[in-house]
Amino acid sequence: MNRTAIGSVTGAVLIGALLLRIPTPSTRSASEGRRTQQSATLTQSIQPKAGKELPEDGPWKASQDYFGPARSDREDCLPAETSGNRQNVVATQRGGRIRINNLRDQLWCIPHDVTVQAMIATIPDPVHTRLPLVFDRSIEAIQLAAQAMNYAPDRYWLPWNPQGEPEWNNYDSRQKAEQDIEEKEKQPGVLMFRWDGKNHEALAQVLYVFLVAETPTTGINGQQFRNAVDYVQVLCSNVGAAGCASWDRIRIFGPTFSGSLSSFIRLSSTVQNPAGEQQLFTAYSGTVSSSRAIEKQGLPYTCNPKLPCPLVFRTFVHDTESAIRRFVLDAINNGEIQCTQRPEIAILTETNTAYGSAPENAKSPREFMKKQAQSEIAEAPVPDTEKCLTNFLYPREISSLRNAYSSPEGGKGTQAGNAASQQPYLSFNLRDENPNTNDEPPDFSQQQGPVSKEATLMKIAAELHNQHYKYIGVIGTNILDVMFLSSFLRKSYPDARLFVINSDLLFERDLDNVPYIGTVALSTYPLVTRNLDWSTHRLDQQRLPFADQYEEGQYNAAVLTMQEMLAGPDSIVSSTPDRLMNPVPYELPPLTESSRQRDLNLKFDPVNQSKLTPPLWLSVVGTGGYWPIKILYQEKGASPASYSLAQQDFSPGWRSAIALFVVMAFFALAVLFKASPISHFLRDFSAAFDRSGQRLLFLHLCIACLFLGLMMLVAPVCLYGDTSGPHPWSKLSWYVWSMTGTALVFAFLLLLAAVFAHINYLRHKRWLEKQMEQDGLRLENHVWRERFLVWLMPAGWWLGTCAGVVAWWRLFPYDNYYYGFFFAYRVVHFASGVSPIVPMFPLLLAIFLWGVFEMLRLRMDDQFRPRLNAPNFFPGHYAEVPVVQSVSRFLLERKYVLAFLLIFLLWLPFFNPVHPFELFEHYSFGRLFEVMFCAVMAMMLSSACRLNQAWEKLRPLLQELERSRLRMAFTRLKGFGWSPIWKHGGQEGDWINIARSLETIDGISISNAKNQEVFGAEHKTEMSQIGKDIEEIRQKRQNLRTELKQLPYGYSPLLHDLACCMHRIVSRKHDGAQPPESNQSPVKAVYRFQKEFAGIQQGFATLVNRMAGVLPSVWEKNPVELQADADVVEGKATVQHEHLTDQELELQRWENYIALRFVAFIRGALAYMRHAMIFLGLSFSLVLISLNLYSFEPHQTLLWSFTALFVVIGAVIMRVLMQVHRDHILSRITDTKPNEVGWEFYLRMVSVGVVPLLTLLATHFPSIGRGLLSLFQPSLEALK
């Protein structure tokens, strides 16, 4: 007899035998009373159903393979390789069939003394759906649950072929193979687990899990389900198995899909147990999330407490409808949406499934309002969600479009993998491997079908854009469809914030998650590893490899199912104290101790099981995983748990940042205390003798930036640092506490330094006014300017800083949502991609740099700058003061103020200050970032306006010089190029200019009688006065040298004043004596030095005035040769001193001296312009970096308006640079051709604009950003 005939005979005998089961009374009470009497004969009563044929291959194969070789009575067990005739098998009248007397013993080969348990798991069909990934995850969840119960996987049998259908050469073979596959797929699969502990502790030695297929549209496979129920009843026919009796409940792990509930109810209601009564079921699902689908099936049943409930159902995930409503409520409470005039939340969902109808069902808030009123965390009335939501159905079979988008070649590597192919990462695409043959009707239009679906999606995206939806949700059964739609929407409508109703690790895969960073996830299980420590307070709990929240829910459902099943019919959970027999469910919400203990033990009333609603987490996709935002809902009765940041939470990025800010604060204090008006390098940062008060203002700004950064960094430690234990530092390392304490100390020192600097400025100002009055010097008294710059503006800086600190610290509230703790948790993880503190640093740095460059701008002040003092009708007479004021004055000219306001106000609507970003943070974070962002933009625009203003004032001076005879002198100056001409050099540059001017003066001989022939007798008086001026300059040079020797090098005005104050306090404490007058000698020495320095600058200006008054008449007597001037213009002239007379050389010395003073003045203005361009390039890059370091989801109008500003500011810089490099006078100085731009121009344009351009391109084109990011990936990994 062949194997097919044997299978047919066996099936027929089995079916006939099952029909011979002994009937029992239908009343449940009677059966309960006779349960003991029937148990003795139950084994003989269960026989195969009449006429039922079993195929040759089935789930019993795994059982035969496990028990068969070990049995001593092997003749009574059908071997695994055949179902042929044996001596103990009685043949029927038809020779091709056999009759089996005891299925458990003979077909399944289970010895009578072996205790087994069996359950059913409904999982996605891996072949006839596009959900093989969900099937694999479900199998993994079952195996992990069995492992938690101390069972190890041993055997399995599956009716599905993972290799697909083979190619057949003839029709008959194909038909035969298809029939065999069809018969095989009528059987359920099975997973067998063996006890892996001590034998005397085993409640069941073998655990059977029968696998029944289901699909989202058709539901549960009825044939497989009925067979699985029969097999469970057969396996449990032995009363020796603890808690396993055929009349007891059958445990169901599932269903998987919400739409499968109807088929499950229909199938389970028709099943009877061997006693003839309705079979009892307990179903625990880890994936069913549609509350409307559950309610439609009448679940949970309202049962008589005195009678067993026919079906107990519980789901271990939060329902989708209330999740959407709670998300809407949170968005309203956070001020993100209004829900007044139009819907602002759109949800794309699938068709033809109960899960896909959840968004439409979420528009009915009646039940939700009732539950919300009972919730302890309700803070506002529930709005009518119908006004907030719009439901979009995406096309059927969207997978065909997804497959068309995905490359069929799977081995090419991901985008990030191509950039770093040396890393051993697998490729990933969204293409399906197996065709769909049963779930839905196939698409017959292979070419135009995907294009049509793409057109539909484009229309949806256009409507989303036109209606300005702020949040877009994507709901789908297949995670690949959800990922594809999320990526499509991110590209087609990037203005909105995406959210999904699932946490899946495919979203945060490091190589491919750039388009998904910032996607918000609503889930029961956030897949945050640290949640295990927060929820269970155990550091030894295993980290299980869950890929999404549904796999985790399935694990918890399977664990509870196995616990109740192994405990027996008289108890709900195991009383075994061993943790392996009572494993802790994964990622429970933070509850009170009583609630947590109840949920850990799972002692709930099946009748009132609906009261145990799973939690609802709001998390966000970042780099390296999901990052928690808040808990939108937790069960009633829960209270805030004790959350704290442990040692492992503080990333190297946070430690590096706080160390960097401490170092910066240290150097800032050192500069502040060491800065002196006579310092070579720190003169620009000393406000001791600042007459305008601007330096003091910008010093306050820089100190305030450092103070704000330090207070932001220490907030998580101060508010949520783990201080449990006998000492506050017992849980955190000394490094964290010491760095936090050091940061607080430096923050306090910065405050003190700001106060002392202000006091020091006021004291020196009063002393300076008194001294100038004694010296008879003119004293400018600007009361309102002093009040504005010295009092109002610094007070504004510090009020804004304090408001920023308060606003930042208020983002860490202690509430039932745990938002404050999760905010702190994300703050200290710099490399998460969603750390809210990281984008603040570039803005703080931009503000700090603006303050520094503004202090450098003040080099062009009236006291120490190179002076021209040109006479009337001489170049520079009218241009000197406007150039100086364009650089040194705090306020811009009126027209530039109007231009600044016009551009800023035009940009502001595009920024949309009311709601510029779609954030998932508290609205205070958005307001704080917006204020800082607008402040940086205002600083950039003011710098650009001042840059253009300075050039517009300097350009007429250069044009006057080019029209003057003095232009020839600039050609003769040597040692200047574009690099020196752009640099001012600070005090060292001033000394160089003075030295060169003095050298030129030393070469001038006024007393030579022959020179009078050149300058004329009519200028004899002027020549005499010039001689006196030269002698006076030489005397001032000698005085300056004397004062230099008297200077107290290393003198710091602030330190000196502090020492004087301390001395005065100590002296008064002891004898009331005043500090000696010598304490003021450094101040007087500095004052005398500055006075002499300003005097020599004024002497140079006076000499320029005298010489410039004589030169015009001399030039009239000695006209220049046109050809020589033409050669100079062309850059061909060479100066040959040997052909010049003494009188001509003397004239050139005069011209050279005046040219040197003009060059010193021009370099001062160009130095500011250089600093302004550097700041604009850096600040623009920092602002764009700030937008890219965090998932702000800025509106495209903002990005394009920012691009327009880049074009405007870039055009201003390019225009200025081009005109500078083409200017005739500057070309003469640098020995280049005028009206031409050389490589210096392009080099400077690249140095100023390449970084902002790259950051702008990275913002608009994410692929460029990923390429640039890959260059810094190793360093970023070190910050995690």
Buried (B, 14 or more C-beta within 10 A) or exposed (E): BEBEBBBBBBBBBBBBBBEEBBEBEEEBEEBBEEBEEBBEEBBEBBBBBBEBBBBBBBBBBBBBBBBBEEBEEBEBBBBBEBBBBBEBBEEEEEEBBBBBBBBBBBBBBBBEEBBBBBBBBBBBBBBBBBBBBBBBBBBBBBBBBBBBBBBEBBBBBBBBEEEEEEEEEEEEEBEEEEEBBEBBBBBBBBBBBBBBBEEEEBBBBBBBBBBBBBBBBBBBBBBBBBBBBBBBBBBBBBBEBBBBBBBBBBBBBBBBBBBBBBBBBEBBEEBBBBBBBBBBBBBBBBBBBBBBBBBBBEBBBEBEEEEBBBBBBBBBBBBBBBBBBBBBBBBBEBBBBBBEEEBBBBBBBBBEBBBBBBBBBBBBBEBBBEBBEEBEBBEEEBBEBBBBBBBBBBBBBBBBBBBBBBEEEEEEBBBBBEBBEEEEBEBBBBBBEBEBEBBBEEBEEEEEBBEBBBEBBEEBBEBBBEEEBBBBBBBBBBBBBBBBBBBBBBEBBBBBBBBBBBBBBBBBBBBBBBBBBBBBBBBBBBBBEBBBBBBBEEEEBEEBEBBBBBBBBBBBBBBBBBBBBBBBBEEBBBEBEEEBBBBBBBBBBBBEEEBBEBBBBBEBEBBEBBEBBBBBBBBBBBBBBBBBBBBBBBBBEBEBBEBBBBEEBBBEBBBEBBBEBBEBBBEBBEBBBBBBBBBEEBBBBBBBBBBBBBBBBBBBBBBBBBBBBBBBBBBBBBBBBBBEEEEEBEBBEEEBBEBBBBBBEBBEBBBEBBEBBBBBBEBBBEBBBEBBEEEEEEEEEEEEBBEBBBEEBBEBBBEBBBEBBEBBBBBBBEEBBBBBBBBBBBBBBBBBBBBBBBBBBBBBBBBBBBBBBBBBBBBBBBBBBBBBBBBEEBBBBBBBEBBBBBBBBBEBBEEBEEBBEEBBEEBBEBBBEEBBBBBBBBEBBBEBBBBBBBBBBBBBBBBBBBBBBBBBBBBBBBBBBBEBBBBBBBBBBEEBEBEBBBEBBBBEBBEBBBEBBBEBBEEBEBEEEEBBEBBBEEBEEBBEBBBBBBEBBBEBBEBBEEBEEEBBEEBBBBBBBBEBBEBBEEBEEEEEEEBEEEBBBBBEBBBBBBBBBBBBBBBBBBBBBBBBBBBBEBBEEEEEEEEEBEBBBEBEBEEEEEEEEEBEEBBBBBBBBBBBBBBBBBBBBBBBBBBBBBBBBBBBBBBBBBBBBBBBBBBEBBBEBBBBBBEBBBEBBBEBBEBBBBBBBBBBBBBBBBEEBEEBBEEBBEEBBEBBBBBBBBBBEBEBBBBBBBEEBEEBEEBE
